[in-house]
Amino acid sequence: MATAKTTEKLIEPYGGKLVDLMIAPEKVQEAITRAKTLPSIRLTPRTTCDLELMAVGAFSPLDTFMSEADLQSVMDTMRLTSGHVFPMPIVLPVDDDDNVEVGMEIALRDSNNEVVAVMTVAEKYVWNLDEMATKVFGKNDLRHPLVAEMHRWGKHFISGPIQVIQLPPHYDFKGERLTPAQTREKLAAMGHKNIVAFQTRNPLHRVHEELTKRAAESIKGALLLHPVVGMTKPGDVDHYTRVRTYKALVSRYYDPNRITLSLLPLAMRMAGPREALWHAIIRRNYGANHIIVGRDHAGPGNDSDGNPFYGPYDAQDTVVQYEEEIGVKMVPFRMLVYLVDEERYEEIDKVPAGAETAKISGTQVREDYLQKGNKLPDWFTRPEVAEILSETYPPRHRQGVCIWLTGLSGSGKSATARVLTTLLQEYGRQVTLLDGDVVRTHFSEGLGFSKDDRDAHVRRMGYVASEIVRHGGVVVASAISPYRSTRNEVRSMVGDRYVEVFVDCPIEVCEARDTKGMYAKARRGEIKGFTGVDAPYEAPKNPEQQVDSAYNSPEMNARQILGYLMGKGYIRSVEADAPLLNGAAD
């Protein structure tokens, strides 16, 4: 860790001289031509976001994917080996079949296979998943979306000097996609000494509008509205919808001389306190010297035991601890409530005694309004925002959902799935049934039953399911899917419309039902890697539903799941449909 004197000298990169990894424009074509002759690796969406933000200086002073020494230092001390505060590992995983070795020059390609950069590999090193998960995220818990993702990263990280040839292309909202240098220039033109940044991955409602205006006023400065448009928490409102709401608000309800809207292509980690500090450093590079930090800032929700990953104020405390060194002061997200009689918002600890108040939680927004097709009240959100959200989010009974049935072979998953599919169709939902055995004969043909092949099969099913759900369809998926980490990857793909159902059945009962004799062959060693015999099955810890298929029939279990879905609003009751039917008869 740097001494106080050294740290004082190292403060400059936060908002000082930015890292710039871009080559000169006149050399781009020549560089692309040369890069195409090099061995290459494909970046993931996450590492593509990281590369873009490194290239433009958003992660300054970081100028490459982390070396082993920097990674260890960041995990242990939240500092680079240079002494700069930097709490988040920025790493580039590679698979064994990438054939990358130290000393090689390799091309980095984005998801569209376009060359974006060249790296000279200076290091290739093994990393420890459990250590990173525990030190950075608090625990190795698969309910954390990034921890689940890390389980499929390659065994090695690489590092070395990078020359960025071109940034990944963006065709949407070009006027708002500002680099740190462009953002700082725009903020400087407004003439305010103090700038407060607002980190958001959600739509803005009236309370956020009031909060951000008060924050800017409290520092006698301006607001940097800086929403994340890269990778956010699974299930979040898509950035197209969110940015439309931001633009509507900025153009109509904010002083144009006190606000700048700039989009941040960040891949969030949902790392709570560390993430909040990281966000502050990034915003310093964009020109802010204050940042609003809310309760459970960048928290991923609850762990496998149903407890929050982080305390509600851990993020605020962490930013305060480092605010002098990084040059960014923490502005707390204060709880505001609406005073009905006075038609205004007020901090909760300043509400007059006996005053009638109103507030709506995020859960209520989703479940009581958007999912039921009810209009959000004007006191809660601006009409323009309500209209945009209603266009994107139909009532829940018209939204997609994935019901993922997991259990041992012979547990009754497929039979329950078939009955559930029929019952859902009875209630007017269009359903796609994805049976693991059937799917394997189509787009998983050629995969075996090793752990890697099983995981690949489940991920393929999960991807198809996520796309169907995204477009409003219902998916009933039935697959052994024996590993928690892979099921949690599917949960992350689908988001909050994923319903995990554990079809619980003792292995003795499953074997007794096995008319094909697969368990017997596995016991005799004729089949290797059979789940439950010589390959593990990791039962869900906290599934949304658990059904007992040893004593209950497939129909009984399907109706239990149906009742859960009805309670969550994914299907309408017969009583709800009755007025529509009566109206049609008139």
N, C-alpha and C positions, 0 to 999 in steps of 0.2 A: 504493500500500500504506500502511496506517495506521501511524503511529509507535507506539512502545511505550506512550507515555503515553495516546494516543487509544485504542489497543487495549484497554488496561486498563478504560477506561470503557465500551467496546463489548461487553464480555464478558457483561453482564447478560442479554441475550435468550436465551442458551443456558441454559435452565432458569430464567430469570427471568420477566418478564411475557411471556405468550404472545400471539401475534397471534390475534385473534378477528374473523373476517370474517362471522359469522352475524348476520342481522337478528333483531329481537325476535320471539318466537313469535307474538304477537298480530298481527303485520303480515305473516305468511307468505301467507295467502290473498289479501290485497290485492295483494301483490307478484307472486304467480303470475298473477293475472288481468291485471295490467298488463304483465308480461313476455310474455304470449302475443300481445300486439299488436306486439311488436318484431321486427325481423329477427333471425334466429337462426343459429347454427352448431352442428353436432353434434360433441361431444367424442369422442375415441377412448377405448378402455379405459385407455390410459396417461395421457392428460390428465385423465380423470375421477379416477383415483387421485391425481394431483398436486393437483387442485383440492380434493379431500376433505382431504388432509393439510395443505394450506395453510390451509384454512378453520378447522381445529381447533388450529392452532399447532404442528404437528409439524415444519414447515419454518421456524419462527420463527428469524430475523427476516424472512424472505421473506414478502411479503403479496400478491404477484401474479405472473403469468407475466412472465419477465424482459424488461426493456427492452433496447435494443441496447447501451447503455453497460454495463449490468450483465452481459449475456451476454459481451461482449468482455472485461470485467474478470475474470469467472469463468474463461473459457478461458485467459487469460494469467497470472493471479495466484492463482486459486482463492479470490478474494475478491469480494464485492459492492462497488459503488462507495462504499458507506458504510464500508468497511473490515472488515466482518465476514467471517470465514472461511466460505466456502460453495463447495464444489468442483464442484457438479453443475449443469449448465444445466437450468433448468425453463422450458420454452418452450411456446408455443401456436401450432402451424403452422396456416395457412389456405390453401385452394386459391384460385386466381384466380376460379373461378366462385362463391365464397362472397360476392363483392361487398361486402367489408368495407372501410370507409374510416375514416380518422382523424376523430374527432368524433362518430361514430355511437355509439348505445347499442344493444347487442345482447344477446340472451338466449343463454345457454349451456345446451345440452340434453345429457343423457346418452344412452347407447346405446338406451334405451327411449323416447327422445324426450321425456322429462320435463324441464321447466325446473328447473335447479339453481342458476343464478346469473345475474346481469346484469353486464356489463362496459361501461364507457365507454372506447372505444378511444382511447388517447392516442398510440400509435405503431403504425406498420406498416412493417416493414423487411425487406430482403432478407438472407438468411443464406447462408453459404458452407459447403457440406457437407464439402468436403475439409478445410477449416480446423478445423471442429468435430470431425470424426472423428480427425484427426491429433493435435490438442491434448488432447482429452478421453479418447480411447480408445487413443492411441498410434500408430494407423495407420488408413488408409482401406482396411480389409480386409473383404470381404463375408462372411467366415466369422464375423465378430463379429455376433451376432444384432441388436444395436441399429443398427449401421452398415447392415446390410441393410435394416432397417426404415426408416431415415432416407432411403433412396433413393426412397421413395414419399411422403415428407412434402411439403406445399405449399412453394412458393418463398418465402413470406413468413411471418414471425412477427408476432404482435400482442401488445400489452401495454396495461395501463391499470387503473384502480381497479376492484375487484371487490366486489360485494355478494352473498354467498351466501344463497340463499333456503332451500334444504333440501339435506341431504346425500344422496348416492346411497343407496338403501335396501339393507340387508343383512338377510336373513331367517335366516341360519345362525349358530349359536354367538353369539347375542346377548349372553349373559352374559360373554363374553370379549372383546367388541369395545369396548374402553375408549379414550376420548380421552386425550390427554396429561394434561389436568387430572384426569380420573378416575383414571388410573394413578398419578399423583403422590400423589393423596389416599390411595389404597389402600396405596401403598408407605410413606407417612408413618405410617399407622396401625399398621404393623408395628414401628415404633420403631427402625429401623436407620439409622445415619448414612451408611453406605456401601451402594451398590447396584451390582451388576455385571449388565450386560445380555448376553444371549446371542442373537446374530443367527443365525437358522437358516431354511433353506428345504428341509430334509431331515428325515426321521424321526429320532428320538433313539434311540440304542442304549446299551448299558451303559457304553461308554467315554465317551459324551457326558454321561450321567448322572453318572458319576464326576468328569469334568472340571468340570462346572458346580457340583457340590457342593464340590469343592476350591477353585474360584475364589471362591465365596461365603465359604468358611471363611478363605481367605487374606486377605480384606479385612475379616474379622470383620463381615460384613454379610449381605445377602439377595440373591436372584437375581430378575432380571426376565427371564423366559422370553418372548421377543418375536419369534415367528415371522412371516415375511412371508406374507401371504395375498392379495397382489395379483398382479402379474405377476412370475414368476420365470424361471429359465432354461428354455427349451424342453426338454421331456422330463422335467422334475422330477416327483416324486410330487405328485399333486393335493393341494390344501390341506385338502379334506374328510378324506382319509385321514390326513394328517399331524396335523391338530388332534385327531382321535380318539385318536391315539397319545399326544399331549402330555397330553391330559386324563386318560388312563389312568395315565400315569406320575405326574403331579402328585398325583392323588388317592391313590395307593398307596405311592409311594416317596420323596416329599420331605416335609420338615418344613413344615407349612402356615404356620408363622410366619416362614418364610424364603424363600418363593417367591410370585411373582405371575405368572400367565399372562395376557398381553394380546396381542391380534392386531393386526398392522400391515398395513393395506391399501396397501402400497407397490408401485410399479412399479419393479422393479430395472433397472439399466442394465448390470450386469455389467462395471463399469468399474474393477475391481481397486483400486489404491491410492486413487484419488479416491472410489470408492464406500465404502471402509472409513471414510474420514474423514467422509463424508456420513452414514453409519450412526451414527457416534459422536455427531455433532451432533443427529441425530434422537433418539437415546436420551437425550441430555442434556435435551432438551425433555420427554421422558417421565419424567424423574426419576432417571436413572442417572448415576453419576459414574465408572463403570468400564465397559469393554466388552471382551469376549473376541474376539480377532482371530486367525483361523487362517491356515495356509499358503494362499497364493493365494486370499485372501479375495475373494469375488465375482468370481472369474476366469471367463471364458467358455470356457476350454479352449484348443485350439490354433488357430493362424492357418492361412492357406491353404498355407503352407510346412511345416506340421506342427510348428511351434514354439509354446510357450506365449506368450500375449499378454503376461504379466507375470511377473516373478521371484517365487519362492515367498515371499519375505519383504518385498517392496516395500510391501505394504499395512500391515504392522506398523510398518515404518520411517516411513511417512507419518503414521500416527496419533501415534506418539511425538513427531514433530517439532512437532505442534500441540497436544499434550494439555494443556499448561499453559494455553494461551490459551482453549481451548474448555471446559476444566474436566472432561475425561474422560480417565482414565488407561487405557492399553492393557494388557490382561492377555493374554499369549500363549497360544495353544492348544497345550498341551504334548502331545507324543506319549506315549501310554500303551499298555502292552501287558499282557496277562493272564498272570499267573504261575499255571501249571497246578497245581502242587503246593500252593500256598498259597491258591488260589482267590480271588485278588484282583488288582486292577490296580495297576500301578506305572509311574512315569515311566521312559522307556526308558534314561536315563542313570543310573538308580539300581537297575537290575536286578542282583541278585547273580550273580557269575560262575558259569556252568554251569547256571543255572536254566532250566527248560523254559518257554518262552513260547508264546503263541498270539495271533494277530491275523487279522482278515479285512478286506480292503480293500473300498472301495465297489464296485469293479468285481466283486470276488468275490461280494459280496452280491447284485448283479444277476444275474451270469452263472452262478454256481455254485449259488445257492440259489433266489432268487425265480423266475428264468427256467426253472429245471428242476423247480420244485415241491418242492424240498427244504426241510425245516424248519430254520430258523436255530437254532443251538445256544443253550441257556439262558445260557451264560457270556457270549455275545455280545449278546443282546437279551432283554428281558423277554418272558415268554410272551404277555402281552396284546398287545404290539407285534407279535410274530411272527404272531399270529392275525389281527390287523387287516390286516397287509401281505399275508398269504396270501389273504385275501378279495378284496383289490383287484388283486393281481398274480398271475394264473394262470401256469403254466409258459410259456416263450417259444413253444413250438410251438402254443400256443393264443392268443398275443397277436397284435395287428395289426401289419402292416408295409406300407410303401409302397415299391415298386420303381419308380423314376422313370427312364425311358429317354429320353435327350436326344441329338439329333444332327441333321444336315442332312436336308432332304427327300430321300428316296430312299436313305437310309443303311441301311434295313432295320429300323428301330425297330418298326414295326407288326408285321412278320412275326415278329420275335424275341419281341415281347410276346405274340402269339397262341400261339406254341409254349410259352413259359414258363407261360402261363395253364393250358394243358392239363397240363403236367408237375406244376404245383402241385396241381391237382385230383387227379392220380393219387396224390399223397401225402396226400390227405385235407383239403387246405385249401380253404375257400370263397373264391373270387376274384372281384373286380370289375375288369373291364378298362375303363380310361378311355383311349380313343384320341382324340388331339387333334382330328382331323378330324371324328369322330363327335360328340364333345362339343360342338364349335362349332355344329353344326346344332340342338342342343337348348337349352342354357342360355347359349350365347355367340352366339346368332343376333343379327345387327345390328352386331356388332363387326367392324371392318375389320382392316387389317394395319399400321396405324401402331404405333410403339413403345408408346404408351399402351394401345392396344387389344390388342396382343399380351400385354402385361403383365397386363391385366385378365383375359384369357382364361386365362392360366397360373395366376393367383391363384385364379380360380374353380375350376379343376381341383384346385389345391392344397387349397382349403378342403374340397371334397367328400372328397378323399383323407384329409385329417386327421380328419374326422368318422368315416369308415369305420374307419380305424386305431384311433381312440379306442374304438370299440365292438368291437374284436377282429377286424376283417376284414383281408383281404389285398387290396391294390390294386396292379395293374400299370398304370402310367400311361405312355403313349407320346405325347410332344409335342416338337416342335422346341425350344421354350422357349429361345430364343437368348441370353437375357441372364443373366449370372451372378447379378446382384443379385436378380432375381425368383426364380431357382431357390433362392437362399439364403433368400428369404422363405418359400418352400414348405418348405424344410428346418426353418425355425423353427416353422412351423405344425405340422408333423408331430412334430418332436422327434427323439429319438435312434433312432427306428424308421424312419428315412428312408434308403434305399439309392439313391444316385445311380449310374446306369450310363451311361457315355459310349459311344454306338454310333459308333465311329470309322470313317470312310470318306472317302477323298479325294473332292473335289468332282467330279473328272473321272469317277470311277466312278458317282457319284450321277447325273450328267448322262447317262451312257450307259444307265442303267437307266430313265430317265424316259420311260415310254411315252406320257404325256400331253403331252409337249413343253413343260412349264412352264418349264424352264430356258432352252429356246430362245426362248420368248416373252419371258422376262425379258432375255435378251441383246439381243433386238431392240428392247427398250424398250416392249413391249406390256403388260408387267406391271411395276408399280413397287413398290419395297420388298420384293423377293424375297430371302429369306435366302441368303447366300452369293454373291449377284450384286451387288446394290446396297444390301443391308442386312446388317449384321454378324452373325456367329455367334461367340459367345464360348465356346470350348471349356472344359469343367471343368478346374480345375487339379489337384485331388486327389479324383477320384470314388472311391466305394467299389469300383467295378468299371469296367474298360474292356475292351470287346470289339472285335475287328477284323472288321468285316463285309465288307471287300473280299475277304478270302480264306476266311473261315469262313462256314459256312451258318448260317441262323437257328437251326437245332436245336443246332448246336455251341455257339453263343453262349448260347442259352437254358440248355443243360446246364452251362455254365461258371457262369452266374448261380445256377443251382439248387445247384451245389456250394458256392458262397459262402453261400447261405441255410442250407444244411444245416449247414455249419460253425459258423454263428452260432446254430443251434438253432431257427430259425423253422420248419423241417420236421423230422419224425422220420424216421430211416432205416428201411428195411424190417426190419432186425434189431431195432430198438427196438419195432416194432409186433408182431414175431413172438410174444412171450409173450401179448399180448392176443388174438391170433388163436388160439393154441393153447388158451388158457383157454376161449375161446368154444366150442371144439369138444368140450370134455370133457362 
